[in-house]
Amino acid sequence: MKIKAFDAVDMTVGTPWKQILRFTVPMLLGNVVQQLYSTVDSIVVGRYVGDNALAAVGSAAPIFNLLLVLFIGISMGATIMVAQYLGAKDRNALSWTIGNCFTLIFIASIAMTIIGVAITRPMLILLRTPDSILDWCANYLIILFLGSIGLGFYNILSGVLRGMGDAVSALIYLIIASVINIVLDLLFVAKFGMGVSGVALATIIAQGISAVLCINRLRKMNDVFDFGFKFFKWDGHYAGQIIRLGLPSGITQAIFSMSIVLVQSLTNSFGEQLIAANVIVQRVDGFAVLPIFSFGAALTTYAGQNIGAGDRDRVEKGSRQGLFMSLMFSVLIVVIILTFGRGLMSIFTSTPELVDLGMHIMRILAIGYILMAIIQALTGVMRGAGDTVTPMWISIIETFFLRMPLAYVMVYLSRSELHPIGNQDMIYWSLLIAWAIGAAMSIFFYKFGNWRKKGITL
């Protein structure tokens, strides 16, 4: 018997907030499961190898995320095009769009593997990664880059499924892959003693499995589009459109990741303890932001489908309702972090000093989740409408011109006898200030920008 809750969501009909929430919940659960990949890696190496191994995994993440922009850009372009062509009921355009996604995945995967393996060690040295964790970081990253094709297929094809309103399938596949990842983590690290290399190997195997499952799901969706090798042929119009729409999002993520990499260099200068505490904060933060990013992604699909259907009034109504729900979730997140943060951080390490430092950092950042909810919801609507350039500029200003310079300047100005190289708290206060300005810019451009005039199906 077919269960209605597992159908793809048509956001052009029904009560907007109910359709947005119906789409968001499985995607949120899927994002939680996906976050388990890096979280379980951190828990396993932190418990079975030690705090330095935990620092190694965390220090490697910003570099890997920097090259993920290839996949993120294609995924965003695919989500927007699929949502709008689905809303417009254009079967042929939808088929060519999805087929060209496969072609772009192959190209991006090859590029990411070659570039990633080549820059890994030089980048780690440039970022002043401590010698005690340098080899671990390098081995972890090289294995991830060699297995990037599975990661690429999952991330991009899950973007295709989201554009079609199907967030449930990706959830199911991620649950399966996450269980495999956990089992392999324990097997490779706890039993075989493979260290950080073991968790990297477990991750690429699990991601590869989730990618195969996504491909199989798309092959069965022949009621809405045609799946065949002829659609894999490079088509300048559709491939170009994916790149045109996705490139600003890719650039946005690249700048964001680059700022994290450069700020990571500043963090590394404070030593292994802050690096390890920062990893713990990132893991807790990774779960905390999931509802916010899930609502933002849901609003991208919602706006895309309704722009495709030509119903702009419905876009406006759903945007307001989606933003309200995202804000309510962000307030709940702040309460949970301030109440249960210490217990959450104790999962990753048994070192009290790291837990204390991590909790101190989270108290600084907590209010920022409300600001982030505003940014993600409103820029999500703009992207869904086809305006990916405005969110790109908001992110560039927020991260490159504010967050990164502020971190270095504020740390420098805080030098004193007590803090001879600067106060490490300034790294996090600079992020909070950047978020506040980013939220203000998002509100302004949502109200006065030209995103309402966009739409690839016009």
Disulfide bonds with the S-S distance in Angstrom:
none
